[in-house]
Amino acid sequence: MARFELEWLTIFDEVYKTRHVSRAAERLDLAQATVSIALGKLRKKFNDPLFTKTARGMLPTPFAEAAAHALEAA
């Protein structure tokens, strides 16, 4: 079973807010690879792609939208 890191939620939240992996990494003072790896682990954990690349940035899936709102409420 994969370990769950609270930092992953911070990364998820920042990608959700910025709609960009590189911008999220910059704002969190992390390497872009670190953010990408964390997103990969979250995708696997939740069995959902979470975000889809578009011309306007990363578009959240319905699951990611619900998760973002739950995080905000918490």
N, CA, C and O atoms as a printed pandas DataFrame, in Angstrom:
     atom_number atom_name residue_name chain_id  residue_number  x_coord  y_coord  z_coord
0              1         N          MET        A               1    0.845   -1.183    0.000
1              2        CA          MET        A               1    0.000    0.000    0.000
2              3         C          MET        A               1    0.891    1.248    0.000
3              4         O          MET        A               1    1.828    1.343    0.794
4              5         N          ALA        A               2    0.605    2.184   -0.872
5              6        CA          ALA        A               2    1.401    3.405   -0.971
6              7         C          ALA        A               2    1.146    4.314    0.231
7              8         O          ALA        A               2    0.023    4.435    0.721
8              9         N          ARG        A               3    2.203    4.933    0.676
9             10        CA          ARG        A               3    2.123    5.871    1.779
10            11         C          ARG        A               3    1.473    7.158    1.289
11            12         O          ARG        A               3    1.660    7.544    0.135
12            13         N          PHE        A               4    0.727    7.813    2.135
13            14        CA          PHE        A               4    0.080    9.062    1.769
14            15         C          PHE        A               4    0.787   10.200    2.488
15            16         O          PHE        A               4    0.930   10.176    3.711
16            17         N          GLU        A               5    1.226   11.185    1.738
17            18        CA          GLU        A               5    1.943   12.326    2.300
18            19         C          GLU        A               5    1.035   13.556    2.303
19            20         O          GLU        A               5    0.373   13.853    1.309
20            21         N          LEU        A               6    1.011   14.260    3.423
21            22        CA          LEU        A               6    0.210   15.477    3.495
22            23         C          LEU        A               6    0.729   16.537    2.529
23            24         O          LEU        A               6   -0.044   17.364    2.046
24            25         N          GLU        A               7    2.015   16.521    2.245
25            26        CA          GLU        A               7    2.590   17.476    1.294
26            27         C          GLU        A               7    1.926   17.335   -0.080
27            28         O          GLU        A               7    1.811   18.314   -0.817
28            29         N          TRP        A               8    1.496   16.134   -0.418
29            30        CA          TRP        A               8    0.831   15.912   -1.704
30            31         C          TRP        A               8   -0.428   16.759   -1.814
31            32         O          TRP        A               8   -0.759   17.245   -2.895
32            33         N          LEU        A               9   -1.134   16.939   -0.696
33            34        CA          LEU        A               9   -2.353   17.748   -0.719
34            35         C          LEU        A               9   -2.028   19.215   -0.956
35            36         O          LEU        A               9   -2.763   19.915   -1.652
36            37         N          THR        A              10   -0.934   19.675   -0.382
37            38        CA          THR        A              10   -0.485   21.047   -0.615
38            39         C          THR        A              10   -0.145   21.232   -2.086
39            40         O          THR        A              10   -0.494   22.246   -2.690
40            41         N          ILE        A              11    0.530   20.257   -2.650
41            42        CA          ILE        A              11    0.894   20.300   -4.070
42            43         C          ILE        A              11   -0.361   20.263   -4.933
43            44         O          ILE        A              11   -0.494   21.058   -5.863
44            45         N          PHE        A              12   -1.275   19.357   -4.638
45            46        CA          PHE        A              12   -2.535   19.278   -5.372
46            47         C          PHE        A              12   -3.256   20.623   -5.339
47            48         O          PHE        A              12   -3.715   21.113   -6.371
48            49         N          ASP        A              13   -3.352   21.207   -4.167
49            50        CA          ASP        A              13   -4.051   22.477   -3.995
50            51         C          ASP        A              13   -3.412   23.584   -4.828
51            52         O          ASP        A              13   -4.118   24.389   -5.435
52            53         N          GLU        A              14   -2.110   23.629   -4.859
53            54        CA          GLU        A              14   -1.414   24.676   -5.611
54            55         C          GLU        A              14   -1.577   24.474   -7.117
55            56         O          GLU        A              14   -1.749   25.444   -7.855
56            57         N          VAL        A              15   -1.526   23.234   -7.576
57            58        CA          VAL        A              15   -1.769   22.971   -9.000
58            59         C          VAL        A              15   -3.208   23.353   -9.335
59            60         O          VAL        A              15   -3.465   23.934  -10.389
60            61         N          TYR        A              16   -4.132   23.037   -8.458
61            62        CA          TYR        A              16   -5.531   23.399   -8.674
62            63         C          TYR        A              16   -5.686   24.911   -8.791
63            64         O          TYR        A              16   -6.392   25.400   -9.673
64            65         N          LYS        A              17   -5.031   25.648   -7.904
65            66        CA          LYS        A              17   -5.149   27.112   -7.900
66            67         C          LYS        A              17   -4.470   27.761   -9.107
67            68         O          LYS        A              17   -5.019   28.681   -9.714
68            69         N          THR        A              18   -3.288   27.284   -9.449
69            70        CA          THR        A              18   -2.515   27.921  -10.519
70            71         C          THR        A              18   -2.824   27.353  -11.897
71            72         O          THR        A              18   -2.619   28.025  -12.908
72            73         N          ARG        A              19   -3.318   26.115  -11.942
73            74        CA          ARG        A              19   -3.588   25.391  -13.184
74            75         C          ARG        A              19   -2.318   25.079  -13.977
75            76         O          ARG        A              19   -2.372   24.796  -15.174
76            77         N          HIS        A              20   -1.171   25.136  -13.286
77            78        CA          HIS        A              20    0.116   24.858  -13.939
78            79         C          HIS        A              20    1.041   24.132  -12.969
79            80         O          HIS        A              20    1.176   24.530  -11.812
80            81         N          VAL        A              21    1.672   23.070  -13.449
81            82        CA          VAL        A              21    2.623   22.328  -12.622
82            83         C          VAL        A              21    3.849   23.199  -12.331
83            84         O          VAL        A              21    4.298   23.278  -11.188
84            85         N          SER        A              22    4.386   23.847  -13.359
85            86        CA          SER        A              22    5.599   24.638  -13.165
86            87         C          SER        A              22    5.348   25.841  -12.259
87            88         O          SER        A              22    6.193   26.176  -11.429
88            89         N          ARG        A              23    4.210   26.485  -12.408
89            90        CA          ARG        A              23    3.881   27.623  -11.542
90            91         C          ARG        A              23    3.684   27.170  -10.095
91            92         O          ARG        A              23    4.128   27.836   -9.160
92            93         N          ALA        A              24    3.018   26.035   -9.926
93            94        CA          ALA        A              24    2.822   25.489   -8.578
94            95         C          ALA        A              24    4.172   25.172   -7.942
95            96         O          ALA        A              24    4.403   25.480   -6.773
96            97         N          ALA        A              25    5.054   24.561   -8.714
97            98        CA          ALA        A              25    6.387   24.223   -8.196
98            99         C          ALA        A              25    7.128   25.485   -7.769
99           100         O          ALA        A              25    7.751   25.523   -6.708
100          101         N          GLU        A              26    7.053   26.496   -8.590
101          102        CA          GLU        A              26    7.733   27.751   -8.277
102          103         C          GLU        A              26    7.174   28.376   -7.001
103          104         O          GLU        A              26    7.934   28.826   -6.144
104          105         N          ARG        A              27    5.860   28.405   -6.876
105          106        CA          ARG        A              27    5.230   29.010   -5.692
106          107         C          ARG        A              27    5.513   28.219   -4.418
107          108         O          ARG        A              27    5.570   28.785   -3.326
108          109         N          LEU        A              28    5.691   26.902   -4.567
109          110        CA          LEU        A              28    5.976   26.051   -3.404
110          111         C          LEU        A              28    7.473   25.887   -3.155
111          112         O          LEU        A              28    7.884   25.228   -2.200
112          113         N          ASP        A              29    8.280   26.490   -4.021
113          114        CA          ASP        A              29    9.736   26.374   -3.941
114          115         C          ASP        A              29   10.173   24.911   -4.009
115          116         O          ASP        A              29   10.991   24.444   -3.217
116          117         N          LEU        A              30    9.594   24.206   -4.989
117          118        CA          LEU        A              30    9.922   22.804   -5.232
118          119         C          LEU        A              30   10.361   22.644   -6.680
119          120         O          LEU        A              30   10.075   23.496   -7.522
120          121         N          ALA        A              31   11.044   21.570   -6.958
121          122        CA          ALA        A              31   11.393   21.254   -8.343
122          123         C          ALA        A              31   10.122   20.809   -9.065
123          124         O          ALA        A              31    9.234   20.203   -8.466
124          125         N          GLN        A              32   10.051   21.113  -10.343
125          126        CA          GLN        A              32    8.891   20.710  -11.129
126          127         C          GLN        A              32    8.726   19.191  -11.092
127          128         O          GLN        A              32    7.604   18.686  -11.060
128          129         N          ALA        A              33    9.833   18.474  -11.097
129          130        CA          ALA        A              33    9.776   17.010  -11.044
130          131         C          ALA        A              33    9.118   16.529   -9.751
131          132         O          ALA        A              33    8.385   15.540   -9.760
132          133         N          THR        A              34    9.373   17.218   -8.649
133          134        CA          THR        A              34    8.772   16.848   -7.368
134          135         C          THR        A              34    7.257   16.975   -7.431
135          136         O          THR        A              34    6.530   16.112   -6.939
136          137         N          VAL        A              35    6.791   18.053   -8.039
137          138        CA          VAL        A              35    5.351   18.268   -8.178
138          139         C          VAL        A              35    4.751   17.203   -9.099
139          140         O          VAL        A              35    3.690   16.655   -8.800
140          141         N          SER        A              36    5.408   16.914  -10.192
141          142        CA          SER        A              36    4.922   15.897  -11.125
142          143         C          SER        A              36    4.861   14.518  -10.471
143          144         O          SER        A              36    3.899   13.776  -10.664
144          145         N          ILE        A              37    5.875   14.187   -9.711
145          146        CA          ILE        A              37    5.900   12.892   -9.022
146          147         C          ILE        A              37    4.763   12.798   -8.010
147          148         O          ILE        A              37    4.084   11.775   -7.926
148          149         N          ALA        A              38    4.558   13.861   -7.247
149          150        CA          ALA        A              38    3.472   13.869   -6.260
150          151         C          ALA        A              38    2.121   13.723   -6.947
151          152         O          ALA        A              38    1.262   12.979   -6.472
152          153         N          LEU        A              39    1.923   14.423   -8.056
153          154        CA          LEU        A              39    0.668   14.285   -8.795
154          155         C          LEU        A              39    0.482   12.857   -9.300
155          156         O          LEU        A              39   -0.627   12.323   -9.271
156          157         N          GLY        A              40    1.549   12.252   -9.754
157          158        CA          GLY        A              40    1.481   10.861  -10.205
158          159         C          GLY        A              40    1.055    9.928   -9.094
159          160         O          GLY        A              40    0.264    9.010   -9.310
160          161         N          LYS        A              41    1.580   10.162   -7.908
161          162        CA          LYS        A              41    1.214    9.321   -6.763
162          163         C          LYS        A              41   -0.237    9.539   -6.364
163          164         O          LYS        A              41   -0.941    8.591   -6.016
164          165         N          LEU        A              42   -0.683   10.798   -6.414
165          166        CA          LEU        A              42   -2.086   11.082   -6.105
166          167         C          LEU        A              42   -3.014   10.467   -7.146
167          168         O          LEU        A              42   -4.072    9.935   -6.810
168          169         N          ARG        A              43   -2.615   10.542   -8.398
169          170        CA          ARG        A              43   -3.431    9.940   -9.465
170          171         C          ARG        A              43   -3.606    8.448   -9.228
171          172         O          ARG        A              43   -4.696    7.897   -9.385
172          173         N          LYS        A              44   -2.511    7.811   -8.849
173          174        CA          LYS        A              44   -2.558    6.366   -8.585
174          175         C          LYS        A              44   -3.409    6.077   -7.350
175          176         O          LYS        A              44   -4.232    5.161   -7.350
176          177         N          LYS        A              45   -3.200    6.862   -6.308
177          178        CA          LYS        A              45   -3.920    6.656   -5.045
178          179         C          LYS        A              45   -5.436    6.790   -5.236
179          180         O          LYS        A              45   -6.210    5.995   -4.702
180          181         N          PHE        A              46   -5.845    7.803   -6.002
181          182        CA          PHE        A              46   -7.264    8.067   -6.189
182          183         C          PHE        A              46   -7.833    7.466   -7.467
183          184         O          PHE        A              46   -9.029    7.585   -7.733
184          185         N          ASN        A              47   -6.979    6.819   -8.258
185          186        CA          ASN        A              47   -7.414    6.197   -9.506
186          187         C          ASN        A              47   -8.188    7.191  -10.386
187          188         O          ASN        A              47   -9.259    6.891  -10.913
188          189         N          ASP        A              48   -7.602    8.376  -10.518
189          190        CA          ASP        A              48   -8.209    9.442  -11.300
190          191         C          ASP        A              48   -7.079   10.297  -11.869
191          192         O          ASP        A              48   -6.085   10.523  -11.180
192          193         N          PRO        A              49   -7.203   10.776  -13.105
193          194        CA          PRO        A              49   -6.133   11.599  -13.676
194          195         C          PRO        A              49   -5.982   12.965  -13.004
195          196         O          PRO        A              49   -4.947   13.613  -13.166
196          197         N          LEU        A              50   -6.985   13.412  -12.257
197          198        CA          LEU        A              50   -7.013   14.675  -11.514
198          199         C          LEU        A              50   -7.000   15.915  -12.403
199          200         O          LEU        A              50   -7.825   16.809  -12.216
200          201         N          PHE        A              51   -6.086   15.988  -13.362
201          202        CA          PHE        A              51   -5.988   17.148  -14.247
202          203         C          PHE        A              51   -5.736   16.674  -15.675
203          204         O          PHE        A              51   -5.104   15.642  -15.906
204          205         N          THR        A              52   -6.244   17.451  -16.620
205          206        CA          THR        A              52   -6.002   17.200  -18.028
206          207         C          THR        A              52   -5.301   18.425  -18.596
207          208         O          THR        A              52   -5.727   19.557  -18.364
208          209         N          LYS        A              53   -4.221   18.195  -19.343
209          210        CA          LYS        A              53   -3.512   19.315  -19.967
210          211         C          LYS        A              53   -4.376   19.926  -21.057
211          212         O          LYS        A              53   -4.939   19.213  -21.888
212          213         N          THR        A              54   -4.479   21.248  -21.050
213          214        CA          THR        A              54   -5.183   21.981  -22.099
214          215         C          THR        A              54   -4.329   23.178  -22.497
215          216         O          THR        A              54   -3.290   23.434  -21.890
216          217         N          ALA        A              55   -4.762   23.899  -23.502
217          218        CA          ALA        A              55   -4.048   25.101  -23.927
218          219         C          ALA        A              55   -4.060   26.176  -22.839
219          220         O          ALA        A              55   -3.189   27.046  -22.809
220          221         N          ARG        A              56   -5.028   26.113  -21.967
221          222        CA          ARG        A              56   -5.147   27.094  -20.878
222          223         C          ARG        A              56   -4.542   26.625  -19.562
223          224         O          ARG        A              56   -4.640   27.324  -18.553
224          225         N          GLY        A              57   -3.932   25.474  -19.558
225          226        CA          GLY        A              57   -3.349   24.935  -18.329
226          227         C          GLY        A              57   -3.983   23.609  -17.965
227          228         O          GLY        A              57   -4.570   22.932  -18.810
228          229         N          MET        A              58   -3.861   23.251  -16.721
229          230        CA          MET        A              58   -4.351   21.973  -16.230
230          231         C          MET        A              58   -5.818   22.104  -15.816
231          232         O          MET        A              58   -6.149   22.831  -14.879
232          233         N          LEU        A              59   -6.682   21.395  -16.525
233          234        CA          LEU        A              59   -8.110   21.415  -16.239
234          235         C          LEU        A              59   -8.424   20.297  -15.244
235          236         O          LEU        A              59   -8.135   19.132  -15.518
236          237         N          PRO        A              60   -9.014   20.636  -14.088
237          238        CA          PRO        A              60   -9.321   19.598  -13.102
238          239         C          PRO        A              60  -10.464   18.697  -13.546
239          240         O          PRO        A              60  -11.414   19.147  -14.187
240          241         N          THR        A              61  -10.360   17.434  -13.201
241          242        CA          THR        A              61  -11.439   16.483  -13.445
242          243         C          THR        A              61  -12.553   16.745  -12.421
243          244         O          THR        A              61  -12.336   17.468  -11.449
244          245         N          PRO        A              62  -13.729   16.172  -12.629
245          246        CA          PRO        A              62  -14.791   16.323  -11.621
246          247         C          PRO        A              62  -14.348   15.833  -10.233
247          248         O          PRO        A              62  -14.705   16.428   -9.216
248          249         N          PHE        A              63  -13.575   14.756  -10.204
249          250        CA          PHE        A              63  -13.068   14.260   -8.919
250          251         C          PHE        A              63  -12.170   15.301   -8.263
251          252         O          PHE        A              63  -12.285   15.557   -7.064
252          253         N          ALA        A              64  -11.274   15.902   -9.048
253          254        CA          ALA        A              64  -10.362   16.922   -8.517
254          255         C          ALA        A              64  -11.131   18.153   -8.030
255          256         O          ALA        A              64  -10.776   18.751   -7.013
256          257         N          GLU        A              65  -12.174   18.524   -8.753
257          258        CA          GLU        A              65  -13.019   19.651   -8.315
258          259         C          GLU        A              65  -13.605   19.361   -6.944
259          260         O          GLU        A              65  -13.556   20.203   -6.047
260          261         N          ALA        A              66  -14.160   18.169   -6.788
261          262        CA          ALA        A              66  -14.771   17.792   -5.507
262          263         C          ALA        A              66  -13.724   17.741   -4.404
263          264         O          ALA        A              66  -13.973   18.190   -3.285
264          265         N          ALA        A              67  -12.561   17.198   -4.715
265          266        CA          ALA        A              67  -11.488   17.110   -3.723
266          267         C          ALA        A              67  -11.009   18.496   -3.312
267          268         O          ALA        A              67  -10.752   18.740   -2.133
268          269         N          ALA        A              68  -10.889   19.403   -4.275
269          270        CA          ALA        A              68  -10.443   20.767   -3.972
270          271         C          ALA        A              68  -11.423   21.462   -3.048
271          272         O          ALA        A              68  -11.017   22.154   -2.114
272          273         N          HIS        A              69  -12.718   21.284   -3.304
273          274        CA          HIS        A              69  -13.725   21.894   -2.456
274          275         C          HIS        A              69  -13.716   21.278   -1.057
275          276         O          HIS        A              69  -13.933   21.984   -0.072
276          277         N          ALA        A              70  -13.472   19.986   -0.959
277          278        CA          ALA        A              70  -13.381   19.324    0.344
278          279         C          ALA        A              70  -12.161   19.826    1.116
279          280         O          ALA        A              70  -12.232   20.042    2.326
280          281         N          LEU        A              71  -11.036   20.013    0.408
281          282        CA          LEU        A              71   -9.835   20.543    1.059
282          283         C          LEU        A              71  -10.089   21.966    1.567
283          284         O          LEU        A              71   -9.684   22.323    2.673
284          285         N          GLU        A              72  -10.752   22.755    0.760
285          286        CA          GLU        A              72  -11.046   24.136    1.129
286          287         C          GLU        A              72  -11.922   24.177    2.384
287          288         O          GLU        A              72  -11.718   25.009    3.269
288          289         N          ALA        A              73  -12.884   23.282    2.445
289          290        CA          ALA        A              73  -13.784   23.230    3.593
290          291         C          ALA        A              73  -13.071   22.770    4.859
291          292         O          ALA        A              73  -13.420   23.170    5.970
292          293         N          ALA        A              74  -12.058   21.915    4.665
293          294        CA          ALA        A              74  -11.308   21.403    5.821
294          295         C          ALA        A              74  -10.392   22.484    6.318
295          296         O          ALA        A              74   -9.662   22.278    7.287
